[in-house]
Amino acid sequence: MKKHNIMIPKPRSNFVKIECESCQETMILYTYSTKTIQCKSCNAELVINTGGHAKILGKIIETMD
């Protein structure tokens, strides 16, 4: 009996390291955010909830796998 390769789908969401455009503070956030996220130091909006894949306003530095 042959074993079949079981394909496991890769998730469409992941964690990203985002830098604030105003103050250069970095945060690690989820790409499918359920709420608007603001920078801790300057209160600028970094992520806006769109009901699915979040709109990222900051600069993406790195994608975490």
ABEGO torsion letter per residue (X at the ends): XBBBBBBBBBBABBBBBBBBAAAGBBBBBBABBABBBBBAAAGBBABBBAGBBBBBABBBABBBX
